[in-house]
Amino acid sequence: MTSISYRIQPLLAFFLSCLASSSMAANITLLQSKTTLTYSSDVRLSQVLQDAHHQLDYEVYPLASGLINPSKQTPVTNVKNSIVTQLQSLQRKDANRLASQLTSLSFVFFEPINMDVDKVRVGEKLDPLLKKDYSLSLPRRADHILIVNAAQDHSTHTPFQTNKGLKPYLTLLPSTQQYSSVWIIQPDRQVYYVDNIQWRHQRVFIAPGATLFFGLRDLPAEHSDLNRRIAKLLALRLEP
């Protein structure tokens, strides 16, 4: 009986080891093609990007690409809900309009890593091992920008204007408002604040797929940070 038990223990250990290895498989869901890449063990980001690019029949826009971590989604959802609640508490029409716009948008947690496959290959610091399930967004180059404006009922897509800077987009906004500042959220999720926009002579760079956020004016002191929080949230917007 002892010898049989002795032989079973290594077999059991081997079986559990195999089971653990299989449970560590990385599943990468490609949002655009609605397919899943499955790897039996940890995999480098560069390998995933290469495999994903081969599955797509268009040129990927690296600036707007992103690796989405579903295990970090709850904090993002909590921030969105907190901001919407704060907007509603102001009991203002412009705040309610903005709350409605944010509610209609999707937000996810993007890992802060470079998604250009050529740059990722340079070294391990830019090419992390993926050890769990992720989603991968690899969109085409956008032909529009998104405008989120507290003075409007809905967020709007408007055609991207090459090398035109910021001012052409201002002509598309309600003329009843005077706009002195804007938050620019580039497609790589970098956020910039620009003020004195009506008199600024220096051209402001805007990339295809960017978001222009025209925030709330005359906020109470206890809500003075609200526009910045919204801009940071918009950086996590997932393009449909």
C-alpha positions as MATLAB code, in Angstrom:
seq = 'MTSISYRIQPLLAFFLSCLASSSMAANITLLQSKTTLTYSSDVRLSQVLQDAHHQLDYEVYPLASGLINPSKQTPVTNVKNSIVTQLQSLQRKDANRLASQLTSLSFVFFEPINMDVDKVRVGEKLDPLLKKDYSLSLPRRADHILIVNAAQDHSTHTPFQTNKGLKPYLTLLPSTQQYSSVWIIQPDRQVYYVDNIQWRHQRVFIAPGATLFFGLRDLPAEHSDLNRRIAKLLALRLEP';
ca = [
       0.000    0.000    0.000;
       2.848    2.349    0.810;
       4.552    1.758   -2.565;
       1.304    2.455   -4.482;
       0.817    5.698   -2.561;
       4.417    6.622   -3.317;
       3.835    6.200   -7.087;
       0.531    8.095   -7.083;
       1.903   11.222   -5.419;
       4.292   12.166   -8.271;
       1.530   11.495  -10.815;
      -0.856   13.687   -8.856;
       1.748   16.438   -8.629;
       2.349   16.233  -12.382;
      -1.396   16.405  -13.089;
      -1.843   19.435  -10.839;
       1.138   21.102  -12.469;
      -0.389   20.603  -15.915;
      -3.731   21.875  -14.683;
      -2.113   24.981  -13.223;
      -0.244   25.619  -16.456;
      -3.408   25.359  -18.533;
      -5.253   27.685  -16.185;
      -2.553   30.320  -16.734;
      -3.289   30.528  -20.461;
      -3.550   34.088  -21.753;
      -6.670   34.861  -23.776;
      -6.495   38.083  -25.789;
      -9.795   39.276  -27.248;
      -9.522   41.400  -30.396;
     -12.382   43.876  -30.213;
     -12.430   44.868  -33.876;
     -12.516   41.327  -35.297;
     -14.383   39.783  -32.334;
     -11.873   36.926  -32.179;
      -9.711   35.553  -29.377;
      -6.017   34.703  -29.424;
      -5.186   31.970  -26.910;
      -1.670   31.296  -25.641;
      -0.767   28.318  -23.470;
       1.669   30.368  -21.384;
       2.852   33.923  -20.802;
       3.333   35.807  -24.058;
       5.148   38.986  -25.030;
       3.096   41.960  -26.155;
       5.078   42.101  -29.407;
       3.990   38.558  -30.284;
       0.353   39.372  -29.551;
       0.505   42.509  -31.696;
       2.089   40.621  -34.585;
      -0.534   37.883  -34.410;
      -3.360   40.402  -34.109;
      -2.161   42.481  -37.067;
      -2.154   39.348  -39.222;
      -5.844   38.854  -38.420;
      -6.879   42.314  -39.592;
      -7.345   43.468  -43.182;
      -6.630   47.150  -42.566;
      -3.778   49.355  -41.373;
      -3.881   49.761  -37.603;
      -3.715   53.224  -36.006;
      -1.139   52.708  -33.212;
      -1.804   56.095  -31.605;
      -5.334   55.021  -30.653;
      -4.577   51.358  -29.977;
      -4.814   50.038  -26.449;
      -4.391   47.013  -24.218;
      -7.466   46.789  -21.990;
      -7.261   45.147  -18.576;
     -10.725   43.864  -17.548;
      -9.533   43.100  -14.006;
      -9.138   46.866  -13.439;
     -12.545   47.833  -14.796;
     -14.289   48.332  -11.449;
     -12.302   51.462  -10.424;
     -13.002   53.023  -13.831;
     -16.732   52.375  -13.487;
     -16.660   53.779   -9.955;
     -14.990   56.990  -11.144;
     -17.551   57.403  -13.927;
     -20.451   56.896  -11.508;
     -18.902   59.303   -9.011;
     -18.527   62.017  -11.650;
     -22.078   61.554  -12.943;
     -23.419   61.777   -9.382;
     -21.379   64.920   -8.762;
     -22.707   66.507  -11.954;
     -26.287   65.711  -11.032;
     -25.785   67.186   -7.566;
     -25.065   70.594   -9.132;
     -28.688   70.756  -10.326;
     -27.723   72.725  -13.432;
     -28.873   72.157  -16.999;
     -25.332   72.181  -18.385;
     -24.177   69.690  -15.738;
     -27.132   67.409  -16.479;
     -26.366   67.558  -20.194;
     -22.789   66.583  -19.483;
     -23.871   63.753  -17.179;
     -26.080   62.398  -19.957;
     -23.217   62.511  -22.461;
     -20.838   60.669  -20.141;
     -23.471   58.035  -19.388;
     -23.748   57.255  -23.101;
     -19.993   56.657  -23.508;
     -17.978   53.529  -22.671;
     -14.856   53.717  -20.517;
     -12.243   51.032  -19.873;
      -8.840   50.682  -18.218;
      -6.021   50.972  -20.760;
      -2.613   49.750  -19.669;
      -0.148   52.662  -20.040;
       2.110   51.035  -22.631;
       3.217   51.781  -26.175;
       1.191   49.914  -28.791;
       3.391   50.534  -31.842;
       4.627   47.063  -32.763;
       7.893   48.399  -34.226;
       8.740   50.290  -31.032;
       7.658   47.457  -28.748;
      10.193   45.112  -30.350;
      13.118   47.328  -29.279;
      13.488   45.868  -25.785;
      11.830   44.081  -22.895;
      10.968   47.310  -21.060;
       8.500   48.127  -23.829;
       7.542   44.504  -24.404;
       5.936   43.150  -21.210;
       4.874   39.580  -20.608;
       1.101   39.182  -20.650;
       0.099   36.684  -17.968;
      -3.696   36.881  -17.966;
      -6.702   37.808  -20.060;
      -6.841   41.142  -21.876;
      -8.801   42.837  -24.617;
      -7.011   44.513  -27.481;
      -8.327   47.530  -29.366;
      -6.610   48.062  -32.729;
      -8.728   50.618  -34.595;
      -8.310   52.156  -38.016;
      -7.083   55.728  -38.270;
     -10.072   57.850  -37.358;
     -11.526   60.389  -39.792;
     -13.232   62.418  -37.072;
     -12.878   63.970  -33.648;
     -15.353   63.828  -30.765;
     -16.725   67.012  -29.210;
     -18.050   66.806  -25.653;
     -19.619   70.112  -24.713;
     -21.629   71.053  -21.635;
     -23.570   73.514  -23.808;
     -24.896   70.730  -26.064;
     -27.340   67.911  -25.431;
     -25.225   65.242  -27.135;
     -21.582   64.571  -27.840;
     -20.905   64.860  -31.572;
     -18.474   63.470  -34.120;
     -17.174   65.987  -36.618;
     -14.873   65.363  -39.605;
     -11.176   65.695  -38.880;
      -9.556   68.687  -40.574;
      -5.920   68.078  -41.475;
      -3.403   70.692  -40.298;
      -6.145   73.105  -39.255;
      -5.539   73.292  -35.528;
      -8.283   74.145  -33.065;
     -10.098   77.209  -34.390;
     -12.078   75.598  -37.261;
     -13.809   73.378  -34.709;
     -14.874   76.385  -32.655;
     -17.096   77.540  -35.517;
     -19.128   74.341  -35.105;
     -20.080   75.148  -31.514;
     -23.221   76.989  -30.368;
     -22.657   80.685  -31.040;
     -24.435   81.652  -27.825;
     -21.396   80.570  -25.799;
     -17.996   82.199  -25.443;
     -15.302   79.544  -25.274;
     -12.063   80.536  -23.597;
     -10.622   77.110  -22.789;
     -10.717   73.491  -23.886;
      -9.385   70.136  -22.774;
      -7.754   68.163  -25.587;
      -7.606   64.414  -25.144;
      -5.372   62.934  -27.820;
      -6.073   59.390  -29.093;
      -3.052   58.102  -27.141;
      -4.900   59.249  -23.986;
      -2.646   62.232  -23.270;
      -4.607   65.148  -21.786;
      -3.856   68.839  -22.383;
      -5.529   71.992  -21.143;
      -5.530   75.008  -23.450;
      -6.776   78.427  -22.364;
      -7.199   81.772  -24.148;
      -8.160   79.813  -27.249;
      -9.863   82.745  -28.992;
      -6.644   84.765  -28.964;
      -4.041   82.039  -29.159;
      -1.875   82.473  -32.276;
       0.149   79.315  -31.800;
      -1.426   76.364  -33.613;
      -2.659   73.583  -31.357;
      -1.987   70.086  -32.673;
      -5.002   67.781  -32.777;
      -4.675   64.166  -33.942;
      -7.373   62.153  -35.729;
      -9.614   60.538  -33.140;
      -8.968   63.185  -30.483;
     -11.633   64.451  -28.078;
     -12.326   68.132  -27.446;
     -13.974   68.715  -24.087;
     -15.560   72.077  -23.329;
     -16.310   71.930  -19.644;
     -18.480   73.618  -17.068;
     -18.045   77.283  -16.268;
     -18.337   79.104  -12.951;
     -18.038   76.011  -10.808;
     -18.363   76.319   -7.012;
     -15.069   76.060   -5.157;
     -15.841   72.584   -3.834;
     -16.234   71.363   -7.437;
     -13.277   73.247   -8.913;
     -11.514   70.028   -9.931;
     -14.523   68.538  -11.733;
     -13.562   69.478  -15.299;
     -10.105   67.986  -14.858;
     -11.609   64.741  -13.519;
     -13.929   64.552  -16.514;
     -11.039   65.118  -18.924;
      -9.082   62.306  -17.269;
     -12.113   60.037  -17.554;
     -12.514   60.890  -21.244;
      -8.959   59.664  -21.768;
     -10.301   56.188  -20.954;
     -13.072   56.340  -23.541;
     -13.385   53.293  -25.765;
     -14.125   54.209  -29.367;
     -17.082   52.132  -30.636;
];
